[in-house]
Amino acid sequence: MERTADHPGSLDRPTPVDPVALDPVALDPVVLDPTGRDIHAESAAIAARGPATLVELPGRVLAWSVTRQDDLRALLGDPRVSKDPRQHWPAYTSGAISEDWPLHLWVSVQNMFTAYGGDHRRLRSLVAKAFTARRVAAMRPWIERITERLLDELDAAEQPVDLRERFAYPIPIEVICQLFGVADGAREDLREVVDGVFDTTITAEAAQANAVRLYGIMHELVAAKRENPGDDLTSGLIAVREDDGSRLEEAELVDTLILVISAGYETTVNLLDQAITALLTHPEQLAAVRAGTVGWADVIEETLRWQAPVANLPLRYAVEDVEVGGVVIRKGEAILAAYAAAGRDRSVHGESADEFDATRADKTHLAFGHGVHYCLGSPLARLEAEVALPALFARFPGMELAVAPHELRPSQSFISNGHESLPVRLK
Ligand code: HEM
């Protein structure tokens, strides 16, 4: 499509969209709310502007938000789109994006998340074997035991309880920390720093300090496992590196651990948190689940569609000019995958797209991404939810929210889509 004056793609801008060289006021981007106060209203406003809309991230960094399911799916599967800023984001290589950018860690890590082509295949293949559907299915009894133990603790807890803190967090943390051999003593620290990574209100200084802490924890983990290897995935990755350094550089080893350990829980915490919230605020659907007319898999998929745990994902870059629904994203410009918006795309889900309805036939979503970067942990995340949710609702049949739904505060983030806390009366 031609660039026209009334179209965002027509804006007279140098190539690429450079956070320093350009005047955001002239480009009129939607400024993303770092506090994530109302992710869905914001997503709807962005989607209403067109298939690809310029948004401003903290630090005045510009990116194209792609909100429609078909467009986003096509883009995520397109080899003309990369996640490697070192090769494909001139704003990064020119130094315009500096270390004090609050989202720096999201783009600077060197692992599969930010790799392209052959490098991506190499890095992903080193970890992929551990997360196949078969390997993950074998973890069920172990996840059941973790869940039962937590439910026993909740049974004895004073009411109301914060289920995000006492249930949604501990399950994924326990699972991922045991898989990677993270010592009990390091988990609380890890939890804090991973929270910091997802907090988009964080200052530049706090983000930098947080990154230093995160690297400290990971270097300690690697050093401990080098000295005392165990039957865990960290020791496995170290063995790969020691076997043949060309398959995994030291920086990639540490950054892969950062990715898998952090991706492995904040997201799953949100899925559990949002599914519990959805059922407690839709009693008729909870009743249908209890009656067996709606399955738990329906609840989980509908939650992923309705409340994508990763609302927006930074960042991708156009390797060449790419057209999205008539808007041309030029080579070197940044792209934000708007997963929350895509789940509520009206052209797919109709007028009821904004409603939670576990009975809807088509629950298509992109909450785990699509294409080569499709979530490696999706079987594990689904399994954790399949075990945790039915067990929780069976143990506490009278469970109810301890505050009005509108009093639940969203997480301070436009990336992570959960709540600050989830106060519930269990009995
Ligand atoms: C409900 C829970 C989860 C959600 C919603 C989720 C979401 C996502 C999404 C959207 C992506 C694609 C990112 C992109 O746009 O490129 C992704 C990638 C990834 N996820 Fe998950 N994730 C979840 C759980 C997990 C778990 C439990 C693990 C644990 C191992 C994990 C590990 C990864 C990894 C390693 C990648 C990077 C894959 C690559 O770049 O090739 N995720 N996840």
Residues whose N, C-alpha, C, O or C-beta is under 5 A from the ligand:
A	BS01	HEM	M112 F113 R124 V260 A263 G264 T267 T268 L271 P309 V310 L313 A337 L366 A367 F368 G369 V372 H373 Y374 C375 L376 G377 S378 L380 A381
